[in-house]
Amino acid sequence: MTEPAVTLLALPQALPPALSGGVGTNRAPASVARQIAANDDVAAIGLWLAEYHDSPHTFRSYRKEAERLLLWATQVRGKPVSSLTREDVIAYEAFLAQPPATWCDAGLARRGEHRRLFIGPLAERSRRQALGILAGLFNYLVRAGYLAGSPFVLQRRRARRGPRRTIERYLDRALWDQVLRVVDGWPQTTARERQRYERVRWILRFLYETALRAAEAAAASEGDFQPIRGRWWLHTVGKGGVEGTIPLSDGLMEDFARYRRFHGLPALPSGDGTAPAILGIAGRSSPLTPTAVYQIVKDTFRRVADELQKHDGAQAARVRRASTHWLRHTAATHQAEDGTPIHHIQQNLRHSSIGTTSIYIHAEEDARHASTTKPRIEPSVSHGDVP
């Protein structure tokens, strides 16, 4: 079997045997059944990263954290990743809070072997995120039979500080409607312009209505659209292999029919069809990559922002920041505002915890803010009452 090709770690030099992890002190004993063939830390981490090959942004984020830990372990602690202990993890968290200047040198390149790995100290939230990613890495290696245990499992649970976390990376309904209106005003004089318009029109509505991630949307095909008891559903497989079904509105199916007819396909998808849900610019049958879907959406938002800039700089700036994941957040937020039960939103987004879904519930906080800050009516005072 051919192992997946993964551009993993840009190390300044090959690791010597003592630091490679071949004989790490936390390696699982030979009696443990191995699920992976990798026998050194770089290869084992590479297999973990390969699990995220279809999600480019997640892949790059996870690779960055793996590189930082590997270089710190081998260069600062003088040990392989597979020998790290709980004491090392505590020391690494302190390192993230105050990395030495040599690791933050602005004169270093942004890419390549000798590059800058830090801009500066990581804030508490960024440190928690980094350690959470690495905890996932170690859990994977333990389940794979590569490591005996994870030094991250002993990490104490910190009480959340500040107000309940809510999602702010979304477009309110008025701004979302404005985005669609701007796109609908794009020129469609040439065949190429018409092709681009129809594709963008469909991608925006598809991602918004289904709350799919870019990788999930890129992987969707017409065979995933399933009519059940007279209603349409979309079957999808998301992060971690989690399967789910998403209800599809009649309006979205009409948009899909329009998109398919434009490319000369039957209006209704075939249950055994293989045509991608998102076709190439000229209707090619090969699916787009998740990166291509992401770039199409980003380019669309930049173009819309340029138009909005003429009238409202603040709205333009917000749209310019938006991405495919903003559409997922926008979908969930609008569903919550429409009164969709939270457990239904949880199923639509395929969250394992309803607590994760609750970050989209803004209505209660908005109502509390409005009732607290509404203008007070000052009681009238008659001068005759003043002593």
BAFI-278303 format. One record per residue (C-alpha): residue in one letter; y, z, x. Coordinates in steps of 0.001 Angstrom, whole numbers, plus 500000, padded with zeros to 6 digits. Layout:
BEGIN
aYZX;...
***
This chain:
BEGIN
m500000500000500000;t503437499086501306;e505864501998501468;p509272501429499835;a511943500195502205;v514573502915502424;t517601503024504687;l517423506735505295;l519135508575508073;a521489507198510681;l520459509553513471;p522118509369516875;q518692509370518519;a515017509737517747;l513906513311517186;p511682514825519876;p508262516074518746;a509413519711518667;l512120518819516120;s510323516116514143;g508560518532511819;g505063517483512798;v504232521116513530;g506911522860511464;t506231526537510745;n506635525925506980;r504207523016506825;a501521523406504181;p498070524350505501;a495442521666505854;s493559523079502868;v496383522017500502;a495864518622498901;r498514516227500189;q500208513808497766;i502090511896500473;a501009510447503793;a504237511284505647;n503657513594508593;d507176514227509853;d510398515367508224;v512267512061508337;a509392510196506686;a508914512922504059;i512622512974503198;g512538509183503044;l509866509283500345;w511927511771498328;l514924509454498562;a512796506472497565;e512342508104494167;y516040507368493548;h516124503758494778;d517104502513491321;s520148504817491125;p522423503786494022;h525072506464493546;t522540509288493285;f520701507845496277;r523810507821498468;s524788511352497442;y521292512721498125;r521024510854501423;k524326512365502600;e523090515899501917;a519737515196503594;e521486513815506691;r523787516807506939;l520916519286506707;l518690517391509136;l521400517102511780;w522457520723511330;a518878521992511555;t518020520011514678;q521369520189516499;v522752523590515476;r519665525696514689;g517390523859517107;k514480523597514687;p512982521003512329;v513764521018508630;s510161522037507958;s510736525279509871;l513846526455508015;t513764529955506528;r515851531805503982;e518072533074506803;d518723529476507822;v519726528513504284;i522250531378504174;a523636530254507536;y523830526667506327;e525859527651503275;a528326529392505599;f528386526259507750;l529305524119504721;a532170526489503963;q533534526123507502;p532085523169509459;p533322522907513056;a536104520464513877;t533704518171515734;w531930517456512432;c535233516653510680;d536867514497513374;a538995511892511595;g538609509645514647;l534908509120513913;a533736506090511963;r532953506387508263;r529592504646508724;g526971504214511415;e525170506600513701;h528197508387515151;r530186509022512005;r532082511802510333;l529915513822507944;f532651516113506615;i536283515665505682;g536691519419505872;p535264522656504418;l533417522242501125;a534742524054498067;e532419526481496301;r531503523961493621;s530649521323496249;r528553523843498170;r526598524710495026;q526017521023494381;a524823520431497958;l522442523372497877;g521140522312494461;i520312518842495782;l518529520317498790;a516624522744496582;g515352519695494695;l514290518120497989;f512313521186499049;n510694521571495622;y509559517952495875;l508064518498499333;v506262521633498158;r504795519785495154;a503788516948497489;g501761519376499606;y504000518772502634;l505645522215502754;a504094525606502069;g507141526919500222;s510872526545499643;p513448528924501158;f515766527975498291;v513697529710495591;l515012533088496754;q518613532068496138;r520300534497493766;r521766533184490554;r525543533474490678;a527477534295487557;r529630531393486456;r533292532010487062;g536107530883484838;p535870529281481399;r532816527498480055;r532390524156481762;t533241521135479636;i533184517438480341;e536579515843480897;r535441512490482295;y535521510627479020;l537865508436477010;d539258509818473786;r538708507693470725;a542187506159470689;l541967505155474346;w538442503776473912;d539620501635470988;q542499500439473163;v540077499414475923;l538100497313473442;r541274495685472109;v542425494725475592;v539029493195476395;d539062491280473108;g542358489757474230;w540902488256477400;p541243484470477739;q538211482467476640;t539407478955477363;t536677477887479784;a532924478278479485;r532967480703482414;e535619482880480787;r533633482910477569;q530470483912479413;r532249486777481179;y533860487964477963;e530617487979475974;r528785489854478726;v531488492515479127;r531833492850475369;w528098493534475046;i527775495843478086;l530602498120476938;r529184498466473437;f525594498810474657;l526395501613477108;y528705503385474667;e526352503275471668;t523231504285473617;a524748506611476259;l522424504993478805;r522865505439482528;a523543502272484527;a519983502185485892;e518505502639482414;a520662499873480958;a519748497512483800;a516040498191483238;a516150497698479450;s514484494585478043;e514155493142474561;g510670494635474300;d512251498109474417;f514017497435471081;q511601498660468431;p511892498468464631;i510394501620463075;r510403502157459278;g513189499636458893;r515406501135461588;w515947500031465167;w515249502299468138;l515477501798471899;h512727503129474140;t513892504131477615;v512637505931480709;g515339507939482452;k515772510280485394;g512620512002486504;g510504509663484380;v511692511317481153;e510957509037478190;g513064508938475081;t513990506929472015;i517587506279471009;p518664505341467474;l520543502041467256;s523160501338464605;d523267498195462509;g526585497399464170;l525084497494467646;m522184495283466578;e524720492792465194;d526476492847468571;f523128492304470289;a522345489392467973;r525717487837468744;y525112488216472496;r521620486720472268;r522731483792470114;f525483483014472610;h522758482526475229;g520550480475472943;l518068483261472180;p516772484319468767;a519047486851467106;l516347489535466891;p514570490758470029;s510848490208470300;g508583493215470620;d506622491527473405;g509613489749474960;t510661490327478547;a514244489042478525;p516619491681479938;a518959493396477508;i521789492450479896;l521511488882481142;g523086487251484164;i526470485538483806;a524881482238482819;g521997483725480855;r519510483894483703;s516355485794482800;s516317487968485932;p517744491450485233;l520905492755486839;t520686495607489312;p522143499020488404;t524833498402491018;a525778495126489337;v526081496843485938;y528208499562487517;q530491497044489237;i530953494988486068;v532104498086484197;k534353499250487052;d535942495807487354;t536481495761483600;f538198499128483625;r540410498063486557;r541428494936484677;v542145496908481501;a544105499495483497;d546276496760484980;e547175495704481449;l547800499266480242;q549993499960483278;k552729497858481676;h553130500409478878;d551480503726479808;g550860504701483428;a548963507889482566;q546490506101480310;a546115503336482889;a545316505887485601;r542631507489483427;v540972504167482602;r541075503161486274;r538963506216487133;a536377505474484445;s532867504246485209;t529495503724483556;h528893507470483458;w532219507968481705;l530811505816478920;r527833508159478654;h530184511137478415;t532398509262475959;a529439508497473703;a528261512128473657;t531766513472473070;h532434511111470170;q529053511935468629;a529949515625468778;e533375514977467242;d531707513052464415;g529614516105463555;t526295514911464969;p524012517982465302;i523894519159468894;h520098518947469050;h520313515278468029;i522835514631470819;q520478516436473197;q517660514073472199;n519908511017472481;l520951511980476016;r517449513253476876;h518714516577478204;s516039519166478932;s518415522000478021;i520699522205475020;g523069524137477267;t523711520927479182;t524587519139475954;s526998521870474859;i529539520791477492;y530463517923475169;i531524520191472303;h535311520175472504;a536163520673468831;e535846524471468823;e538069524841471889;d540623522373470491;a540783524305467235;r541207527611469088;h544021526152471182;a545782524722468101;s545564527947466111;t546759530046469048;t549719527878470012;k550988526792466590;p554716527541466040;r555470531005464699;i557858531503461809;e560378534098462884;p561274536592460168;s564829536238458956;v567052539224459647;s570046540004457484;h573057541311459373;g573417543858456664;d570132545417457744;v571323546039461284;p572297549691461708;
***
